[in-house]
Amino acid sequence: MKLAEALLLRSENKQKIENLQYRILANIKVQEGDKPLENPQSLMHEAFELNEQLCALIKRINACNNATKLPTGQTLSEAIVERDMLMKNGIYYRLWPQRLWKGTTGLPTPRLK
């Protein structure tokens, strides 16, 4: 399986699990004397199976990301972490001029490497 296929399957499985969670909750609470539309136990079983498949898939994706080297020499996992940190830190860089404009300090001065 190619990495792109695995990533797509991971997304689909996450969506299915989320859908199952809603269906489980909807079928657990029923009025006394009424029957649920779907069997909550079979839904739970299906959710646990999907979760196990998702866990195995994520392990394979992570192993692939750790083994794949980019032309820069870093692994794909390392590049993903750097991207995530840049995105997370981006908010600070966008907020910095606003803090300066208001005359408040307290944020570190952004420095480029």
KOLNURO-594163 format. One record per residue: residue number from 1; residue in one letter; x, y, z of N, C-alpha, C, O in turn. Coordinates in steps of 0.02 Angstrom, whole numbers, m for minus. Example, Ala and Ser with C-alpha at 12.3 -4.5 7.8 and 13.67 -1.06 7.14 Angstrom:
BEGIN
+-----+------+--------+--------+--------+--------+--------+--------+--------+--------+--------+--------+--------+--------+
: pos : code :   n.xx :   n.yy :   n.zz :  ca.xx :  ca.yy :  ca.zz :   c.xx :   c.yy :   c.zz :   o.xx :   o.yy :   o.zz :
+-----+------+--------+--------+--------+--------+--------+--------+--------+--------+--------+--------+--------+--------+
:   1 :    a :    660 :   m284 :    390 :    615 :   m225 :    390 :    660 :   m165 :    390 :    712 :   m166 :    423 :
:   2 :    s :    642 :   m112 :    354 :    684 :    m53 :    357 :    645 :      2 :    394 :    670 :     57 :    402 :
+-----+------+--------+--------+--------+--------+--------+--------+--------+--------+--------+--------+--------+--------+
This chain:
BEGIN
+-----+------+--------+--------+--------+--------+--------+--------+--------+--------+--------+--------+--------+--------+
: pos : code :   n.xx :   n.yy :   n.zz :  ca.xx :  ca.yy :  ca.zz :   c.xx :   c.yy :   c.zz :   o.xx :   o.yy :   o.zz :
+-----+------+--------+--------+--------+--------+--------+--------+--------+--------+--------+--------+--------+--------+
:   1 :    m :     42 :    m59 :      0 :      0 :      0 :      0 :     45 :     62 :      0 :     93 :     66 :     38 :
:   2 :    k :     28 :    109 :    m43 :     66 :    171 :    m46 :     47 :    216 :     13 :     m7 :    209 :     42 :
:   3 :    l :     92 :    262 :     30 :     80 :    306 :     86 :     17 :    348 :     76 :    m22 :    357 :    123 :
:   4 :    a :      6 :    372 :     16 :    m53 :    413 :      2 :   m117 :    372 :     13 :   m166 :    399 :     40 :
:   5 :    e :   m117 :    309 :     m7 :   m175 :    266 :      4 :   m186 :    255 :     79 :   m243 :    255 :    103 :
:   6 :    a :   m132 :    245 :    116 :   m137 :    234 :    188 :   m164 :    296 :    223 :   m205 :    291 :    269 :
:   7 :    l :   m142 :    355 :    201 :   m167 :    417 :    231 :   m241 :    426 :    217 :   m279 :    449 :    260 :
:   8 :    l :   m262 :    409 :    157 :   m333 :    413 :    139 :   m375 :    364 :    181 :   m428 :    381 :    206 :
:   9 :    l :   m349 :    303 :    188 :   m384 :    252 :    227 :   m387 :    273 :    301 :   m438 :    262 :    334 :
:  10 :    r :   m334 :    304 :    326 :   m334 :    329 :    395 :   m389 :    381 :    405 :   m426 :    379 :    454 :
:  11 :    s :   m395 :    427 :    357 :   m447 :    478 :    361 :   m516 :    447 :    359 :   m560 :    466 :    398 :
:  12 :    e :   m526 :    398 :    315 :   m591 :    365 :    310 :   m608 :    328 :    374 :   m665 :    330 :    398 :
:  13 :    n :   m559 :    293 :    403 :   m571 :    256 :    465 :   m588 :    303 :    523 :   m632 :    288 :    563 :
:  14 :    k :   m553 :    359 :    527 :   m569 :    408 :    579 :   m640 :    432 :    572 :   m676 :    439 :    622 :
:  15 :    q :   m661 :    445 :    510 :   m729 :    469 :    497 :   m780 :    415 :    516 :   m832 :    430 :    546 :
:  16 :    k :   m765 :    353 :    499 :   m811 :    298 :    516 :   m818 :    290 :    591 :   m873 :    279 :    617 :
:  17 :    i :   m762 :    295 :    627 :   m763 :    288 :    700 :   m804 :    344 :    731 :   m844 :    333 :    776 :
:  18 :    e :   m795 :    405 :    706 :   m834 :    461 :    731 :   m908 :    451 :    719 :   m950 :    464 :    762 :
:  19 :    n :   m925 :    426 :    660 :   m995 :    412 :    643 :  m1023 :    358 :    689 :  m1080 :    363 :    712 :
:  20 :    l :   m983 :    306 :    702 :  m1005 :    253 :    747 :  m1017 :    279 :    818 :  m1064 :    258 :    851 :
:  21 :    q :   m975 :    325 :    840 :   m984 :    354 :    907 :  m1052 :    388 :    913 :  m1087 :    380 :    963 :
:  22 :    y :  m1071 :    427 :    862 :  m1136 :    460 :    862 :  m1193 :    410 :    862 :  m1243 :    418 :    897 :
:  23 :    r :  m1185 :    358 :    821 :  m1237 :    307 :    817 :  m1244 :    269 :    883 :  m1299 :    252 :    904 :
:  24 :    i :  m1187 :    255 :    915 :  m1189 :    220 :    980 :  m1226 :    263 :   1031 :  m1271 :    238 :   1065 :
:  25 :    l :  m1208 :    327 :   1035 :  m1241 :    371 :   1083 :  m1316 :    378 :   1069 :  m1356 :    380 :   1115 :
:  26 :    a :  m1333 :    380 :   1005 :  m1404 :    387 :    987 :  m1444 :    324 :   1005 :  m1504 :    329 :   1018 :
:  27 :    n :  m1412 :    266 :   1006 :  m1448 :    204 :   1018 :  m1441 :    179 :   1090 :  m1475 :    131 :   1109 :
:  28 :    i :  m1400 :    211 :   1130 :  m1394 :    191 :   1200 :  m1452 :    220 :   1239 :  m1479 :    186 :   1283 :
:  29 :    k :  m1472 :    281 :   1224 :  m1525 :    314 :   1261 :  m1592 :    305 :   1224 :  m1604 :    335 :   1172 :
:  30 :    v :  m1633 :    263 :   1251 :  m1700 :    253 :   1224 :  m1750 :    253 :   1281 :  m1733 :    239 :   1339 :
:  31 :    q :  m1811 :    269 :   1265 :  m1864 :    270 :   1316 :  m1877 :    198 :   1340 :  m1868 :    150 :   1303 :
:  32 :    e :  m1898 :    193 :   1402 :  m1913 :    127 :   1429 :  m1968 :     94 :   1387 :  m2019 :    125 :   1372 :
:  33 :    g :  m1957 :     33 :   1369 :  m2005 :     m4 :   1328 :  m1991 :      1 :   1253 :  m2015 :    m40 :   1215 :
:  34 :    d :  m1952 :     51 :   1232 :  m1934 :     58 :   1161 :  m1871 :     18 :   1147 :  m1831 :      4 :   1192 :
:  35 :    k :  m1863 :     m1 :   1084 :  m1803 :    m35 :   1063 :  m1760 :     13 :   1023 :  m1786 :     54 :    985 :
:  36 :    p :  m1694 :      9 :   1031 :  m1650 :     51 :    990 :  m1655 :     31 :    917 :  m1668 :    m27 :    901 :
:  37 :    l :  m1643 :     79 :    873 :  m1645 :     65 :    801 :  m1589 :     17 :    781 :  m1597 :    m24 :    736 :
:  38 :    e :  m1532 :     25 :    815 :  m1474 :    m19 :    801 :  m1450 :    m47 :    868 :  m1459 :    m17 :    921 :
:  39 :    n :  m1419 :   m105 :    865 :  m1393 :   m137 :    925 :  m1329 :   m102 :    946 :  m1279 :   m104 :    911 :
:  40 :    p :  m1329 :    m68 :   1004 :  m1270 :    m32 :   1027 :  m1209 :    m77 :   1037 :  m1152 :    m55 :   1026 :
:  41 :    q :  m1221 :   m140 :   1057 :  m1164 :   m185 :   1068 :  m1129 :   m202 :   1002 :  m1068 :   m206 :   1000 :
:  42 :    s :  m1168 :   m214 :    949 :  m1136 :   m229 :    885 :  m1101 :   m167 :    857 :  m1049 :   m173 :    824 :
:  43 :    l :  m1129 :   m108 :    870 :  m1096 :    m46 :    850 :  m1030 :    m37 :    887 :   m980 :    m17 :    858 :
:  44 :    m :  m1030 :    m53 :    952 :   m969 :    m49 :    993 :   m917 :    m98 :    966 :   m858 :    m80 :    960 :
:  45 :    h :   m938 :   m158 :    950 :   m892 :   m208 :    923 :   m861 :   m183 :    858 :   m800 :   m189 :    848 :
:  46 :    e :   m902 :   m155 :    815 :   m877 :   m128 :    751 :   m828 :    m71 :    763 :   m777 :    m66 :    729 :
:  47 :    a :   m843 :    m28 :    812 :   m799 :     29 :    827 :   m732 :      4 :    854 :   m680 :     31 :    835 :
:  48 :    f :   m733 :    m46 :    897 :   m670 :    m73 :    924 :   m628 :   m105 :    869 :   m567 :    m96 :    868 :
:  49 :    e :   m660 :   m141 :    823 :   m623 :   m171 :    767 :   m592 :   m117 :    723 :   m533 :   m122 :    704 :
:  50 :    l :   m631 :    m66 :    707 :   m605 :    m11 :    666 :   m547 :     25 :    702 :   m498 :     45 :    670 :
:  51 :    n :   m554 :     33 :    767 :   m501 :     66 :    805 :   m436 :     26 :    804 :   m382 :     54 :    799 :
:  52 :    e :   m442 :    m40 :    809 :   m382 :    m83 :    804 :   m350 :    m78 :    735 :   m289 :    m74 :    730 :
:  53 :    q :   m391 :    m77 :    683 :   m365 :    m69 :    615 :   m330 :     m2 :    607 :   m277 :      3 :    577 :
:  54 :    l :   m361 :     50 :    634 :   m333 :    117 :    630 :   m266 :    121 :    666 :   m219 :    151 :    641 :
:  55 :    c :   m262 :     90 :    724 :   m200 :     89 :    763 :   m144 :     56 :    723 :    m88 :     82 :    720 :
:  56 :    a :   m158 :     m1 :    693 :   m108 :    m37 :    653 :    m87 :      5 :    593 :    m29 :      7 :    575 :
:  57 :    l :   m135 :     38 :    562 :   m121 :     80 :    503 :    m77 :    139 :    522 :    m30 :    155 :    487 :
:  58 :    i :    m92 :    171 :    578 :    m53 :    229 :    600 :     19 :    207 :    616 :     66 :    244 :    601 :
:  59 :    k :     27 :    149 :    645 :     95 :    123 :    658 :    133 :    114 :    593 :    193 :    130 :    590 :
:  60 :    r :    100 :     87 :    542 :    133 :     77 :    477 :    150 :    144 :    445 :    204 :    152 :    415 :
:  61 :    i :    105 :    193 :    450 :    118 :    259 :    422 :    178 :    291 :    457 :    222 :    319 :    425 :
:  62 :    n :    179 :    287 :    524 :    234 :    316 :    562 :    301 :    282 :    545 :    352 :    316 :    539 :
:  63 :    a :    300 :    216 :    537 :    361 :    180 :    519 :    386 :    203 :    450 :    446 :    212 :    440 :
:  64 :    c :    340 :    212 :    404 :    358 :    237 :    337 :    387 :    307 :    342 :    437 :    322 :    310 :
:  65 :    n :    355 :    351 :    380 :    379 :    419 :    388 :    448 :    422 :    420 :    488 :    465 :    404 :
:  66 :    n :    461 :    375 :    467 :    526 :    373 :    499 :    581 :    346 :    453 :    639 :    363 :    461 :
:  67 :    a :    561 :    304 :    406 :    610 :    273 :    361 :    622 :    314 :    298 :    674 :    305 :    265 :
:  68 :    t :    576 :    358 :    281 :    582 :    397 :    218 :    627 :    457 :    229 :    613 :    500 :    271 :
:  69 :    k :    681 :    460 :    191 :    727 :    516 :    195 :    713 :    565 :    138 :    701 :    546 :     81 :
:  70 :    l :    713 :    629 :    155 :    705 :    683 :    106 :    773 :    702 :     78 :    824 :    683 :    107 :
:  71 :    p :    775 :    739 :     23 :    839 :    760 :     m5 :    882 :    800 :     44 :    943 :    803 :     37 :
:  72 :    t :    851 :    831 :     93 :    887 :    870 :    143 :    923 :    825 :    193 :    965 :    848 :    231 :
:  73 :    g :    905 :    760 :    194 :    935 :    714 :    242 :    891 :    700 :    302 :    902 :    651 :    338 :
:  74 :    q :    842 :    742 :    313 :    798 :    730 :    370 :    743 :    681 :    351 :    728 :    672 :    292 :
:  75 :    t :    715 :    649 :    401 :    661 :    602 :    387 :    596 :    641 :    376 :    590 :    699 :    393 :
:  76 :    l :    549 :    606 :    346 :    483 :    636 :    335 :    451 :    655 :    402 :    418 :    707 :    407 :
:  77 :    s :    460 :    613 :    453 :    434 :    628 :    520 :    462 :    693 :    547 :    425 :    734 :    574 :
:  78 :    e :    527 :    703 :    539 :    559 :    764 :    563 :    531 :    825 :    526 :    519 :    878 :    556 :
:  79 :    a :    521 :    818 :    461 :    494 :    874 :    421 :    422 :    890 :    443 :    403 :    948 :    445 :
:  80 :    i :    383 :    838 :    459 :    314 :    849 :    481 :    314 :    886 :    548 :    273 :    932 :    558 :
:  81 :    v :    358 :    867 :    593 :    362 :    902 :    658 :    381 :    975 :    647 :    351 :   1019 :    678 :
:  82 :    e :    430 :    988 :    604 :    450 :   1057 :    591 :    393 :   1097 :    561 :    381 :   1154 :    580 :
:  83 :    r :    357 :   1067 :    514 :    299 :   1101 :    484 :    247 :   1118 :    536 :    221 :   1174 :    539 :
:  84 :    d :    232 :   1068 :    579 :    182 :   1079 :    631 :    203 :   1135 :    679 :    161 :   1176 :    699 :
:  85 :    m :    266 :   1137 :    696 :    291 :   1189 :    741 :    289 :   1257 :    708 :    273 :   1307 :    740 :
:  86 :    l :    306 :   1260 :    644 :    302 :   1324 :    607 :    231 :   1349 :    605 :    218 :   1409 :    613 :
:  87 :    m :    184 :   1303 :    594 :    114 :   1323 :    592 :     91 :   1347 :    661 :     55 :   1396 :    666 :
:  88 :    k :    113 :   1312 :    713 :     94 :   1331 :    781 :    125 :   1398 :    800 :     92 :   1440 :    829 :
:  89 :    n :    188 :   1407 :    783 :    223 :   1469 :    799 :    200 :   1527 :    755 :    210 :   1585 :    773 :
:  90 :    g :    171 :   1512 :    699 :    148 :   1564 :    653 :     99 :   1612 :    686 :     99 :   1672 :    670 :
:  91 :    i :     59 :   1587 :    731 :     11 :   1631 :    766 :     48 :   1683 :    807 :     26 :   1741 :    811 :
:  92 :    y :    105 :   1665 :    837 :    143 :   1712 :    877 :    172 :   1767 :    833 :    173 :   1826 :    852 :
:  93 :    y :    196 :   1747 :    775 :    225 :   1797 :    730 :    173 :   1844 :    702 :    186 :   1903 :    689 :
:  94 :    r :    112 :   1818 :    692 :     58 :   1861 :    667 :     34 :   1908 :    723 :     13 :   1964 :    708 :
:  95 :    l :     36 :   1886 :    785 :     13 :   1927 :    840 :     65 :   1978 :    862 :     47 :   2029 :    892 :
:  96 :    w :    128 :   1966 :    849 :    181 :   2009 :    873 :    172 :   2083 :    855 :    177 :   2125 :    899 :
:  97 :    p :    158 :   2101 :    792 :    149 :   2172 :    775 :     91 :   2203 :    813 :     94 :   2262 :    831 :
:  98 :    q :     38 :   2166 :    825 :    m20 :   2192 :    862 :      0 :   2208 :    934 :    m21 :   2259 :    961 :
:  99 :    r :     40 :   2165 :    964 :     63 :   2177 :   1033 :    108 :   2239 :   1035 :    104 :   2279 :   1082 :
: 100 :    l :    151 :   2246 :    985 :    196 :   2303 :    983 :    155 :   2367 :    974 :    170 :   2418 :   1005 :
: 101 :    w :    105 :   2364 :    931 :     65 :   2423 :    916 :     30 :   2448 :    979 :     23 :   2508 :    989 :
: 102 :    k :      7 :   2401 :   1020 :    m28 :   2420 :   1081 :     20 :   2443 :   1136 :     m2 :   2465 :   1189 :
: 103 :    g :     84 :   2437 :   1123 :    133 :   2459 :   1172 :    145 :   2409 :   1227 :    176 :   2425 :   1278 :
: 104 :    t :    120 :   2347 :   1218 :    132 :   2298 :   1270 :    189 :   2253 :   1249 :    202 :   2244 :   1190 :
: 105 :    t :    222 :   2226 :   1297 :    276 :   2179 :   1283 :    261 :   2115 :   1320 :    207 :   2107 :   1348 :
: 106 :    g :    307 :   2071 :   1320 :    297 :   2008 :   1354 :    306 :   1949 :   1308 :    317 :   1893 :   1331 :
: 107 :    l :    303 :   1961 :   1244 :    316 :   1908 :   1196 :    389 :   1912 :   1176 :    416 :   1967 :   1170 :
: 108 :    p :    421 :   1856 :   1164 :    491 :   1859 :   1142 :    495 :   1888 :   1072 :    448 :   1883 :   1033 :
: 109 :    t :    551 :   1920 :   1058 :    562 :   1948 :    992 :    572 :   1891 :    943 :    616 :   1849 :    953 :
: 110 :    p :    531 :   1888 :    889 :    540 :   1835 :    841 :    607 :   1841 :    806 :    627 :   1895 :    786 :
: 111 :    r :    642 :   1785 :    799 :    707 :   1784 :    766 :    707 :   1730 :    713 :    685 :   1674 :    725 :
: 112 :    l :    729 :   1747 :    655 :    736 :   1698 :    601 :    802 :   1663 :    607 :    852 :   1693 :    627 :
: 113 :    k :    804 :   1601 :    592 :    867 :   1562 :    595 :    907 :   1575 :    532 :    961 :   1547 :    525 :
+-----+------+--------+--------+--------+--------+--------+--------+--------+--------+--------+--------+--------+--------+
